[in-house]
Amino acid sequence: MDQITLGDVTVTRVWEYFGSVDLTPGTFFPDSPKEVWEDGESWLSPHFLDPDTHIVRSAIQTWLLRSEGRTILVDTGVGNHKERPYAPVWSRLRTDFLANLSRAGVEPEDVDIVINTHLHVDHVGWNTYLDDRQWVPTFPNATYLMPKDDFDFWNPENGHEPVLGRGNQNVFEDSVSPVHRAGRTLLWEGSHRIDAALRLDAAPGHTPGSSVLTLTSGTDRAVFVGDLLHSPVQILEPDANSCFCEDPAGARATRRKVLGWAADHNALVVPAHLGGHGAAEVVREGSKFAIKGWAPFAPYTERA
């Protein structure tokens, strides 16, 4: 199953990439206890950890929402033909993302809203595509919702020195600025109400402008958390940041806050990069959290 319904909103998973990110658990999540990975190998493999190489596996995917008659994309992955000299895993890709989106019943012209939860390399790539050697908006009729704090932070003109170093090189220039120049962006701060079911809220820590999208429709709840979680291990160990968090203390506090809300409201937690079933319900377990159950999306390995 690629689609679920939450109240009056449908949520469809659209794949771009699944596989290695060339990082070991100790490198990717330096705060995570080694024994958590060792004890959990039976369930972390093969969707979240390569059983042979013990390299972390990750999905690049877009969440397609249909709400109140509008078509909404949550994060746009890596994109094709992008020069990423300091992120070679994502450099010059040629994926079938747009064909996968079409199979989900959506053409680029159909998209009304694009949400970038933050402006890292693997969340904004399909904002644009290469047309006659020019980067132009992929979704010409869409409003692109970008957190202003991230827009300012990643703008090279402002001279910030991110934890990511040069890992985001070229990203603002080829995937953010062309959309802004075309007049398609809405830079928001604090919170932004999309419709009766969907609200964006600032969730800083991973990046200054990181955000979450909360879905509330009927009796159903979900929260799309972007990179608050890269691995289900961070549900069990909520203080374990990824190595890419700009503000480690802020990221831990935000993760605990969002997971706590999800546990208390029986909300589905939908990260950007989980393989397997892609999303999970969580419960409190002492000062930490546990996985209550997985979403019914089909794992990537079942699609081969």
C-alpha positions, -999 to +999 in steps of 0.1 A: +000+000+000+014+034-010-015+054+003-034+058+036-063+081+046-062+101+078-096+118+083-103+137+052-066+138+040-049+112+019-012+106+023+008+089-005+044+079-004+065+088-035+099+073-037+131+088-050+159+067-035+165+039-010+199+026+001+232+034+018+241+069+029+278+058+034+277+064+072+280+040+101+256+043+130+285+057+152+293+084+126+257+093+117+244+092+153+274+098+175+253+101+207+235+068+202+246+039+224+264+011+204+244-016+222+211-002+209+222-009+173+236-043+183+206-054+202+182-041+176+199-055+145+172-081+140+146-055+134+167-026+121+179-048+092+174-046+063+152-014+062+173+008+084+207-009+085+226-029+059+231-064+075+263-070+056+281-037+059+264-022+090+260+010+071+228+031+078+201+028+051+179+057+043+149+066+021+145+097+001+108+102-004+081+129-008+049+127+011+020+136-012-010+150+006-045+157-008-064+180+015-094+203+008-090+199-029-053+208-030-023+188-039+006+192-015+041+178-015+061+176+017+098+178+009+112+173-026+143+151-022+176+154-040+167+161-076+184+151-108+215+165-124+225+185-093+262+191-087+270+181-052+308+179-049+307+176-011+277+152-010+287+126-036+258+102-027+235+129-040+255+142-070+242+140-106+214+116-098+191+103-125+161+090-107+125+082-118+110+105-092+087+125-116+075+092-131+068+079-096+048+111-089+029+106-121+021+070-112+006+085-080-017+106-103+001+139-101+019+159-128+041+189-119+014+213-130-011+198-106+008+207-074-006+236-054+018+237-025+053+225-019+065+223+017+102+223+024+105+213+061+140+228+060+165+236+033+190+207+034+203+192+002+179+162+004+148+182+010+147+207-018+162+191-049+131+186-070+121+222-063+137+228-096+147+210-128+172+217-156+156+233-186+179+245-214+208+248-188+186+269-165+172+258-131+135+265-132+106+256-108+095+220-113+060+228-100+051+260-119+018+266-103+028+258-067+035+281-037+067+269-021+065+272+017+100+277+031+109+286+067+123+321+067+149+313+093+164+286+071+161+307+040+183+333+057+206+308+073+215+290+040+217+321+019+254+323+010+252+361+012+247+359+049+280+341+055+269+315+080+292+285+088+270+254+092+279+221+108+273+206+074+303+225+061+302+225+023+277+196+022+250+220+011+271+237-015+252+248-046+218+239-030+206+275-024+217+285-058+201+257-078+171+246-057+160+276-036+170+309-053+154+301-087+121+295-071+123+327-051+133+347-082+103+333-099+080+347-072+068+313-061+080+313-024+062+321+008+087+326+036+069+320+069+079+324+106+066+309+138+036+290+124+016+289+092-020+275+088-024+258+054-060+247+059-083+233+086-063+200+088-027+212+082-005+235+102+033+242+100+052+250+131+088+260+138+108+231+153+144+244+154+175+225+163+184+203+133+186+236+114+175+271+126+143+269+105+134+232+108+097+227+109+070+201+114+037+197+097+008+186+120-023+169+105-055+169+125-086+156+107-115+139+124-101+116+150-068+111+132-035+128+140-001+128+123+031+149+124+055+151+095+088+157+113+113+161+085+148+153+100+139+153+137+143+116+131+166+099+106+163+065+122+138+047+145+167+044+170+160+081+178+126+071+191+141+047+215+170+072+222+155+107+218+187+124+229+207+109+200+211+136+174+224+131+139+258+145+131+241+172+110+222+190+138+232+227+139+220+231+175+223+198+194+206+209+226+177+225+206+173+194+184+171+171+215+145+194+231+124+197+200+125+159+194+113+152+229+086+177+226+073+164+193+075+128+203+057+135+235+029+152+217+026+123+193+025+098+221-001+118+240-023+123+210-019+088+193-004+106+163+015+089+135+051+101+133+062+106+097+099+113+092+114+122+059+139+093+056+126+061+071+126+031+049+105+001+059+070+011+066+080+047+067+061+060+098+052+048+133+030+054+163+049+059+195+043+055+232+061+069+263+084+044+280+098+060+311+118+090+300+121+077+265+097+063+238+089+031+221+073+021+188+037+011+192+031+001+156+041+008+121+021+025+093+007+002+066+029+015+038+047-013+019+084-015+025+107-006-003+121-042-006+086-054-014+085-033-045+114-049-063 
